[in-house]
């Protein structure tokens, strides 16, 4: 199997802000809103990865589903979003029902919802268990793409994530990753200036 790894990072172009997508934005102009910038980050990943329209996608650490919905509605993908947070799944399903023009109180137990030419559904699942989950009945599935945006840094066992991703990808499938990665050779001054604020550590 051949999988493609895509890592996007530029401290000058990425800014941290929360929204429907719960990830950074790719700001191309000073007038870009955070919402537009967040969509531009998804579009950048699509451009760099060359992910074909209509692909089956596993969105790992999907949050409240903004990226999953965008991939389904705009790119025609059939997306399964997984997050360890049951509350995030509730919100993701509610927002998806609204986006599909359905009432928010419509029953939804993980049923795929049609959006544009694609579909999306959400599952409460620990990413470290995704390999065994999607290799056991009745959930057996393979994906053209495993997509993980700013969630890998939260996974304790990153090696296990890559093993699971390889297990779940179709032959020639794509692994699309966007996240923060710390240089191994940072000086103390660089660490204090760039890393401490992100980690919430006070500078000494």
N, C-alpha and C positions, 0 to 999 in steps of 0.2 A: 504494500500500500504506500502511496506517496501522498503526504499531506503537506500543505503549504502553511508556514507560520508567518503571520504578519504582525509586526509590532510597530505602533505609531506613537511617537512621543516628541514633543518639542516644547520646552518650557516657555518659549516666547509666544506660542500659538494656542496653548491650552490654558484655560482658566477654570477654576472650580466654582460650580454653582449647582444648586439643587433645582429640580423641576420634574416634569413628568418622566423624563428619561433617567434621572438620578445619575448623570455622568457629566464629565467636562464638556466644554464646547470648543469647536474649532472656529475661531474668530478670523474672518477674512478681511473685514473692514471695521473701522471704529464704530460704525452705526449698527453693526449686527447686534440683535437682541440675543440674550442667552438661549432662548428657545430656538432661534434660527441657527445659532452656533452649534447647539446640541444636534440638530438635524444634519448640519454640515459635517459633523464628525462621523455620523453614520454613513453619509454619502461618500466621505473620504475613504472609509473602510471598504465600502462596496467597490469604489473605483480601484483601489490598490489591490484588493483581493480578486477582482474579476469574477465575483460570485454570480453565476447565471440567474436570471429571473426564473421564478418558479421552483427554486431549490428548496429542499427540506432542511430546516435549520433547528438546531438545539441551542437556545439562548440561555447560557449558564449564568446564574446570578442576575436574573432578568428584572429584579426590582418590581416596580409596579407596571411593567410591560410596555413602556414607551417605545423602546427599540423593536420589540417583537411586533407591535402593531404597525410600526413604520415599515418593517421588512415585508409584512403581509400585504398591507394596503398599497404601498408604492412599488414594491419590487415583486409582488406576486408570490412570495415565499409561503410555505406551509411551516409554521413555527410552533415549536413546543418550548415554552419558557419555564424554567425551573428556578425556584428560590427556596431557601431554608425557612423563610418567614411566612407563616400562615396568614398573617395580617396583610403582607404585600400581595399574596395570592388573591385575597378577598378584594383588595383595591384594584388589582390588575383586571380581574374578571368584571368588576363593576364598570370600570372605564371602557373595557372592551365592548360590553353590552351597549353602553351609550354610543360608542363609535360605530357600532353596527346598527344603530337605530332601534334597539330593543329597550324595553323597560328594564330599569335597574333591578327590579325585584323578580325578573325572570329566573327560574331555577338554572343553575350552572354548576355542574359538578365536574368541571374539566372537559366539557364538551367543546370540540373545535367550533369556533365562530368564524364565519365568512367575513373577510374584510378585503375589499377590492377583488383582485384575482387570486388572493391567497387566503390563508386561514391561520388562526392562532388559538392556542389553549395554554392553560397554566397549571402547573403541578407543584405542590409543596414537596420539596425533595432536597436532601443534603447532597451537594454536588459530589462529595466523596463517594456516594453510593449510586451515582448515575450509571456506572458500568454494569453493576449487578441488576439494577432496576430495569434497564432497557434490554437486558439479555434474559429476562425471565417472563414467562407467560403471566398475564395477557398483554404485557407492555413491550414485547419485543419490537425493536425499531433500530434502524440505521439512518444516518443523516448525511446529507451532502456537505453540511457545514456545521462545525461546532464553533459557536460565536461566544466570546467572553470579553466583556468590556468593563474594565476597572473592577473586576471581582476576584481575579486571581490572587491579588495581594491579601485577600481575606482568607484564603484557603491554607490550612496548616500544612497539608501534604501536597505540595505542587507536583511532585513526581507521580503521585497517584492520579492527579488530574490528567496529566499527559497520557498516562497508560489508558485511562478510561476513554479519553478523547479518541485515541488511536483505535480502540476497540469498537467505538460507535460510529466511526466515519466509514462511508462507502469508499471503495477503491478510487483513489484520486481525489478524495474529499478534501475540503479546506478547513484549516484551523485558523480562525481570525481572532487575534488578541490585541487589545488596546489596554495599556496599564502603565502604572508608574514602576520604574526600575531604578534602583539606586546603584550608582557607579561604585565599584569596589575600592577605588583609589581616591575617594573624596578627602580633601583636607579638612581639618577641624573647622576652619572658617567657612568652607563650602557647606559642610554639614549643618552648621548653625544657621546659615543664611537660607538654605534651600530645603533641608529635610526637617529640621526641628519644627518649623511652623506647620508643616503638613501633618506631622505626627502629634502635634499638640504639646510638644515638650518646650518648656521655657528655656530660652538661651541663657547660659551661665555667663 
